[in-house]
Amino acid sequence: MQRSSEENLASLARSYINAPMGLCYLDLNLRYVHINKWLAAINGFSPEDHIGKTIMQMLPEVAAGIEPIFRQVIETGQPILRKTIATPTPAEPNIIRHFIQNYYPDKNEDGLVVGVACSIEDITDLKWAEEGLLAAQESLERRVQQRTKELNQANEQLRSLLESTKAVPWVADARTWRFTYVGPKALELLGYPIEDWYDRDFWPKHIHPDDRQYALDYCLESSKSMEHYEFEYRMIASDGREVWLLDIVNVQLADGEPVTLRGFMFDITERKLIEHKLQASQREARRLARKLLTAQEVERKKIARELHDDLTQRLASLAVDASVVHGKLNGLSPPIDDAMTDLTVKIRKLSSDVNQLSRQLHPSILDDLGLSKAIESECDQFNKLTGMPVELDLQFNSVTISNEMALSAYRILQESLRTSVRHANAANIRVTLSADAKELALRVADTGVGFVPNDDHERRGLGLVSMRERVGLFNGTLIVDSKPGVGTSIEARFPLEKGPA
């Protein structure tokens, strides 16, 4: 069943109030109209305490520095972006924290400013990591220092993506790819008016010509075989720029067929530029890339824990409440009974989706039970989601490997399984994990249609490029063997005698 615009907006409103970053909206008198929990907690008050009050009333000690910024946006009608500040907060008065602030004018149909929206991102941990990294790299040349700066900027960008600060939510018909809802950030993303996005064939027509067939085929195949998937491709902006996008998609089925696609688009152009530089970098740049990868996984783990421990529990409680109400209303009216049944099913499905998303972001079983059990669980989950049989051969002896290496091997398994899904017609998949004193080896082989490995495959999506980067961080090798009509095998080998690059 396709959700209405009101339901989509309600979902976005919940995301707003619970977002892991600061969000607020002030009127022309600088009174709070909206504020989310994160920013209210930073200010030391509840969201309700802020509503209707001015900055001076709530934060007199910082009002003199903040109010002129809001007034400038109101007077000029122009946004003020990426303004950085270092200051203690009422919640932590003894700690200097670092923030990035963005101020956006809200204009009515006549172009008059009626309010100001503000987003605040805490980058303290990234600042501390950056300072430590620069201290350790004092002897490097100016070029390496510049690369460090770029990597830190990319890290901030990726963190922003994970926290949905620059996401474009969308809903589309799975059969026509026609958008039925697009978030307002789409205008900022590509420069096209929002109404243009609702035109038939808007998405296919604006995909980069070199990526169009790949993106359409991958979306079509994945929507038939997976509930959740993600892929990367380029679109052409209104000014002719190539914009790299990460598209995270959820598939809604009816009678086993995809009917509705929901997802988020993220602008990853800066990250792609950094990736290309990393591919040509030397040993020092590899160390920086490893720090970037670690930071990404830490953030993924944090978000996964918050989803699992907080949102999933609240959804479970909501499902129980709905069942109780259903029981009290049972028999009063068939339409009410059907509506309550449908509501309970939707809440439980949403809880399942959130739990699956948490598992995709970071597998807690990897921390709790180790690589062998995590791979076994991932193969079992893959079989349940896709129906493709997976034969698992574990030859994992008592060998100690680092958490970073275990995580890299696990991510390679995930990507390899996704690659196998793309080669439809596969009778089965065989996963082998082996290790001895010298080497850890992971091999994923399928009996699909195969392909001819070339540069075209190398450059697309997270795919082979991501796998090679993960193996390369540990001086390892990635071996891809595929032949049309025979199948594909991907083998990652991690040496255990040398440390990571």
N, C-alpha and C positions, 0 to 999 in steps of 0.2 A: 504494500500500500504506500503510495507516494505521500510524503509529508507536505503539509501546507506551508506557505511562507510564514504564517504566524508560529507554527511549531518550530520551523528553522530559526526564526528570530528568538523564540523563547530559549532554544538550545544555546544560541550564541550569547544570550543574556546570562545564562548560568555560567558559561565559560568566562564571561567578563568578570563576574563577581568573584569567581574562584581562581582566576588566572594567577600564576606564580610570578607576577610582576605588578608594578604600581599603575593603576588606571583611575582617572577621575575626570569630571566634567564640571566646569564652573560657568555661571551666568555672567552677564555684563557687569554686575555689581561684585564680582569675584566671590559669590556665594556658592558653596558646594551643592550641586544638583545630584551627582552620582559619584560614588567612590567605592572601589572594591576592597575586599578584606585585607589583601596584602599591604596596600598603601595605608589603610586605616591603622593597621597594626604597627607599621613603621612610625606613624605619627603618635602612637600611644593611646589611641581612642578607638571606639567602635565605629563602623560605618554610619550607624544611626546618629551618633554624636555630631558628625560633620554636617549632615544635611541642613541646609538653610543658614549655615554660619559662614562667615568670611574667613579668609586666610589669617587676617589679623587676629580674629577671635580665637582661632584654633592654634595657630603657630606664630605668636607675636615675636618670637626670637628670630625667625627667618623671614617674616613677611616683607621686611624692607628690601631684601634681595630678590624675592620671588615675584611680588606684585608687579614691578615694572616690566617683567617679561610677559606676563599675561596681558598687561595693558598695551604693550607694543603689538602683540598679535591682534588684539581687538581693534587698535587704531589703523594698522597697516593692512589687515586682512591676509597677511603672509605667515606661513608656518615658521617656527624656529626649531631646527632639527639638530639632534645629537649634541646638545649642550651638556658638558660634563661638569660635575661638581663633586667636591670631597668635603664631607661634613659628618659630624655625629648626628644621631637621630634620637628623638625622645625615648624610643624603645631601648636604645643602646648608647647612652650619653658618653660613655668612656671609650668608644671605638670610632675611629674615623672610617667611614664607609664611602665608597666611590659609586657614583650613579651617572647614567646617561639619560638625559631628559629630552623629550620631544613635545612640542606644543603645536596644536593644529586648530585653525579657526573653523568654527561651524557656521556655515552660511545658509540663509533661507533661499527661497526660490528667486527673490529679488537681488541676491548677491550681497545682502547685508549680514554682517557678523552678528550672531545671536548668542554665541557662547564659545568657550575654548575647551578643547579636550587635551589631556596631558597623559603621556605614558612615561614611566620611570623604570629603568632597568638597573638592578644592583650588579655591578661588575667588580665588586671588591675582591672576590676570590681570583678572578682573572688578573686583576691589577697586581695582587700579591705574587701570583705565579709568574707574571711578566717581569716583575722586579727581580725575582730570584733567577730567572732565566738570563736576563741581561747581565747580572753579576757574574754568572758562570761563564758567559761568553765574551768577557771584556777583551780578550786577545784576538777575537775574530775581526776580519776586515769589515769595512763599511758596507760592503755588499751583503755580507751575512747578517749584519745588524738590520739592514733594510728588510731582508727576508724574514727576520724574526718579527719585525713590526707587522709585516703583511700577514704572517701566520697568526699573530695575536688578534689582528682585525678579523681574520677569517673565523677564528675561534669564537669571537664575540658574535659574529653573524650567525654561526651555527647554533649558538646558545639561544639567540633571539628566535631562530626558526623553531627550535624545540619548544619554546615557551609560547609559540603561536603569536608573536608580536607582529609579524609581517605576513601572516598566512592569509590566503584568499579562500574562504570556504565556498563550496559550490555543490550543486545538485544537478544531475543530468539524466535524461532518458537513456538507458543502456542500449536501446535498439537504434536510436538515431544520433546519439551523442549531442543532442540539443540541450542546452542549459535551461533549467527551470528556476534556478536561483543562483546568483553570483554575489559575493560580498562586495561592499563598496571599495575595498582596497584594490580591486581589479583595475580600476582607472589608473591608480598609481603604478601598478605593476607593468602594464603594457601601453597605457595612454589612450586606449579606445574607450569611448563613452559606454557606460554600463548597458544601455539599451542595445548596443551593437552585439554584445555577448549573447543575447537571446535570439539573434538571427539564426536561421537554419544553416548548418555547416560552418558556423563561425570558427569552432575549434579546429576542424581539419584544415580549413583554408589558411589559418594563421600559424600552423606548425611549420617550422623550417623545412624547405623542400627536401633536404638531405635526411631529415629525421621523420618525415611524414609517414611513409609506408611502415617503417619500424614501429612508430608509436601507435598507429592504428591497429596493426597486426597484434602487437603485444597486449594492448588494451582489450581487444576482442578475445584473444585466447585466454588471457588471465581472468577476465570476467566470467568465462564459462567454467573455469577450473578452480578458482580460489575465491575465498571470502574477503581477503585483504591482500593488497599488493602495492608495490610502489615502483616507480620508474622515472628516469630522467630523460629529458629531451629539450629541444630549443623551440622557442616561438619568436616570431618577428613582431617587434613593437611598432607602434604607429609612426615613430620617427626612423624606422629602418634598423634599429639595434637588434642584435641577437641576444635573447634573454634565455638563460638556462633555467629550467624549472625542475623541481622535485615534486612529483605528484603522488600523494598518498591516498589510496582509493579503498573504499568499503563497498561491497557489492550486496545489493538486496535482491533476493530470488523470489520467484513465484512459480510454483509447479516445476522447480528445478531449473528455470531459465532466469537469467539476469534481467531485471526490469528497471532498476534504479541504481545509479552510481552516486555516491557521496564522497567528497574528499576535500583535501586542502592542497593548494598550490603554494610552493615556496620558491622565492627567487634565490638561486644558488650560483648566480653568475660569478660573484667574487670568489666563491669557493672553487669553482671550476678553473678560474685563472690561476689560483694558487696551486691547484692540483697539477696543472701543466708545468708550472715552474718546479714543483717538487720532483716530477719525473726526470728532470734534467739536473737535479741538484747532487751535491756530493755528500760525504759522510755527516758533516755538521747539520745539513738540512734534513737528513733522515732522522737525526736525533730530535730536531724540532717537530718533525711530523709525528714522531712517536708520542711526544708530549701533547700534541694536538689531539691525536687519537685517544689518548688516555683521558683527556679533559672531556671529550665527547662522550665516552663511555660512562664517566662519572656522572655527567648530567643525565644521560639516559637512565642510569641506575636510580638516581634521585627521583626523576619523574615517574619511573615505573613503580618505585616504592610508594610514592604519594598516591598514584592511581589505585594500587592494590590495597593499601592500608586504609585509605580514606574514602575515595569515591566508590570503590566496589562495596565496602561495608555499608555506606549510606544507601546505595542502590538496593542492597539485600534487605535493609531495614524498610525501605520504601515498598519493596515487593510484598513483605510481610504485612505492612499496613494496608496495602491494596487488597490483599487476600481477606483480611479481617473485615474491611468495609464491604467487600463482595459478599462475604458470608451474611452480614447484617441485611444487605439489600436483596439477597437471593429470593426469588419468587415474586418480587413486587412488580416487575415488568420485564418481559423478554428483551426489549432493546437495552434496558439498563444492565441486565445480566450479561448480555453479549458484549456491551461496551466495557464492563468491568473485567470480563475475561480477556478481552483484547488488550486492555491496559496492563493487566498483570503479565501477559505474555510479552508485551513490548518492553516492560521494565526488566524482566529476566533476560531478554535478548540483549538489551543495552548493557546489563551487568556482565553478560558473557563477552560482549564486544570489548568492553573496557578491560576485562581480565585478559583477553587475548592480546590487546594492544600493550598492556603492561608486560606480558610475557615476550612480545616482540621487541620492546625497548630494551629489556635486560632480563636474561634468564636467571632467576634466583637459584635454580637448581645447580647452576654452574658453581656458584659460591658455596652452596651447602653440601653437595655430593660429588662435585668434581666433573671433569670433562667427559669421562666415559658414560656416566649416568645422564648427563645433559644431552649428549648425542643420541643416546638411546631414547630419551624422552622426545627430542625434536623429530626423530624419524617416526616415532609412533604418532605424534601429533600431525605430521605431514601426511601420513597414510590416512588418518581420519578425515582430514580436510579435503584431500584430493582424490582419495580412492586408489592411488597408485601404490602397488606393493613395494615395500622396501626390505631388502635382505641385509641384515646387519652382521658384520663379522668383527668382533672386538678382540684384538690381540694386544691389549694394553697391559703390560707388565707393571711391576712396582717401580715406576720411574717418576721422579719429581720434576715437574715443569712449572714455570712461572705462571701467575694468574694472567699476565698479559698474553703469553703464548697460548694458553688454553682458550682465552676469549677470542683471539684471532682465528684459531682453528675452528671454533664454534661458528663464527661469522662466515667463514669460508664454506662450512657445511650448509648454512642457510642459503647462501647465494647459489651454491652448486645445485641444491634441490630446486630452487626457483628456476635455474637454467634448464634443468631436466623437464620441468613442467612445460617450458616453451616448446620443447621438442615433443609434440603430442604423440601419439602412436607408440610410446614406450611400453613394452611388456612389463618391465620391472626395473628397479633401481637397486644397485648393490653398494653399500657403504662399508668401507674397511678402515678401521683405526688400529694402528700398530705403533709400538714404541720399544726401543731398547736403549742401551746406554749411550748410543751415538745419535739417534734420530727419532723424531716423531713424524709419522706419515699418516695422512688422511686422504683416502681415495673415494671418489663418488663416480660410479659408472652406470650409464643407462643404455637401454637398447632402443633408443628413439631413432628419429630420422637422421640425426647428425647434421653437421655443417662443415664448411671449409674454413678453418681458422684464418682470419686475415685482420687487417687494420680496422676494417669496418666494424667487426665484432668487438675489437679491443676498446674502441672509443665510446661505446654506448653504455649508458647507465652505470650503476655501481659495478656490475659484472666483473669481467676479467681484470680490468684495471684495478678495481678495489682489492681483488684477491691477490694480485701481484704485489701491490703495495704492502698488504698485511704480511705476506710471506717475506718480502724484501726487508722489512724492519728487523727480521731475525736472521738475516743472511741465508734465507731459505730459497727454495725454487718452486715454481708452479709449472706443472707439465700438463698441457692440454692436448688430448689425442681424440680427434673426431673425424669420421668419414661419413659422407652421405649414404644413408640406407643401412648403416652398420650401428651407429651409436656414438656416444661421447663419454670420455672419461676425463676427470679433472683430479689431479693428484698434487697435494701440497706437502712439501717435505721441509721440516724444521730441524736444523742441526742442534744437538743438545750440548756440544762441546764448546761452542762459542756463544757469547752473549749477543744481544740484539745490536743491530747497526746503529 
